[in-house]
């Protein structure tokens, strides 16, 4: 099911079936964290620039080694030195035709319900353009961009973080393009409107 909201509202698309599940298992040398879901992006493209953030409240892990996630059933897994209590995952859905890219997030399901219909900066505390710039840069190792995501993770985005040993929701955030009428269309509409106004004036002047 895909839900869309007119610009400049936040539109959320939940990829179905939303059987997104994370899990944490103690292993030699740390904890294996796994994220699995069935993803189908709006553009049909792989999710690129994947950035995984995990924390136990005192320690932080940021992993950019996954690269991309193909459409369909996937599983991401890695080992970190501590047992995380909060996770947040970012990615980008790039359009094959050069249209505006979309931010993709793995979020807490309850938080996702609270942001639907809100303006992007109202829901996240940052503009969409900041995320669209920060996520690809962070995935390439840019320290400033990574700090932007970490600050969000520890601050206004704390509510979006999900239990890495529970369920999460994969969301695609898109702001549909606003199509402007062509000049010729506006001219025709203007002429028609002028005709309606003139006709009403004539009726009022008739005895």
N, C-alpha and C positions, 0 to 999 in steps of 0.2 A: 504494500500500500504506500503510495506516495502522496504526501501532503504538500501543497504549494501555497505560498502567501505572496501577495503582490508587493513589489518594492515600495518602501524600503524595509518591509518587515522581514523577519527571519523565516525562511522556509526550511522545513526539516523533511528529509526523506528517510524513512526507516526501511532498510533492506529486509525483505521477507524471504524465508522465514527467519525471524529474529531469534534464532537459537544460538545466541552468543554466550559462551561460557569460558571462564578463566579458572585456573587451578594452580595451586602451589604445593610442591612436593619436596620434602627434605631429601637431599642427595649428598654424596661425598663432595665436600668443598663448598657447600652452600645450599641454595634452594632453586629448584627448577620451576620457572613460571611459564605457564602455557596459556595462550589466547586462541580460541577457536570460534569460527562463525561461518556463515554462508553469505557472501557479499556479492551484490550486483549493483554497480555504480550507475548513476544516471547517464553518464556518457558512455558506459560500457568499457571504460579504460581501466587498467590496473590502478590501484591506489599507490602513488609514488611518494617519495620523501617521508617514509614512515619514521616517526620519532616516538619512542616509548619512554615514559617517565614513571618511576616507581619510588616509593618512600616508605619508611617504617616510622616516620615522625622525627627521626634523628639523622638517618642516613638517606642519601639520594642516589639513584642510579638513572642514567640517561643512556639509551642504546639507540644508535642510528644504523646498526649493521644489517637490518632486515631488508633495506632497499625498497622493495615494492611488494604489493599483495595482488595476486591475480584474482579476477572474478571467479566466484564459485566457492566451494568449501576450502577453507584454509586453516592452518594451525601454525602459530608462531611460538617458539619455545627457546628459552635461554636460561642460563644459570647465573644467579647473582649471589653475593656473599651474605645477604641478610634476608629475613622473611618480610616481604613487603605487606603493608596494610592498606595501601592506596596506589592506584595506577591510573594513568591517563595516556591515551595514545592519539597522535595526530598523523594526518596524511593529506595528500592532495589528489583530487580527481581531475586530470588534465583532459581538456577537450581535444579530440583529434582534428577538429576544424578550426582551432584557434579561438574558440569562445572563452568566456571568463572561466577560470578554474574554480573548483569548489573545494572548500575545506571539509575534510572527513575526520570525525572523532569517534573514539570509543569512550562512552560516558556512562555514568550511573543512570539507570533507567528512571529513577524517581526525579532526578535533576532534569532530565530531558523533558519530562512532562511539564515542568515549571517554566521552561523558556519558550515553548511554542507560542508564536504570535507576537513575541517581543522584538523590539529593534535589536540588531546585532550587538551594538555597543552597550545596550541596556542589559542584555543577557550575559555578556562576557566581560564587560568592563574595558574592552579594547575593540578597535574597529576591525572589520573583516580584513581590510587591506593589510593591517599589521600582521595578522595570522598568515595571510597568503604570501607575505614576504618572509616572515620569520621561519615558517615551517621548512620550506626548501633550503634556506640558508643553514638552519640548525642541522638538517640532515646531512649537509656537506661539512659540518664541523665548525661552523662559525660560532665563536664563543659568545658574542653579543646576542645573537639570535637565540642560542640555547638558553641564555640567562633570561631572555624575554619569556620563553615558555616555562622555565622553572619558576619565575616570579608569579606567573599566572597560576601555575600548579599549586604553589604555596599560599597564594593570596585569593583573588576573586574567583579563581577556578577550582578552589578546594571542594566546593559542592559537586562539581562535575566528576571528580575522581571517584572511581568505583573500587569495590572490594576485589583484589586480584585472586581471590579464592571463591568467587561467586559469579553472578551473571552481570552482563553489561549490554549496552545497546550501541550498535554501529549506526551513526547518523551522518548524512551528507547535508551540508548547509549551503543553500543556494539562494541567490537573489535574482529572480527572473529579469531578463532585459525588458526595458520599457520601450515599446515600439512607437515611434513618432510618426504621425501621418505625413505622407509626401506633400510638397507644396501644392501640387495639382489637386489632391484630395481636399486640402484645406480651402482652396479656391472654390471648388464645387460646393462644399459644405457652406461656405460663407455666402455664396450666391443664393443657395436654397434658403438659408436663414433670412436673408434680406427680402426674398420674395414672400416668405411667411409674414414677416413684420409689415410689409407693404399691404398685403391682403387684409390683415387685421385692421390697419389704419383706415382702409377704404370702407370696411364694414362699419366702423365706428362713425364715419362721416356720412353714411347713407341715412336719409330721413326715416 
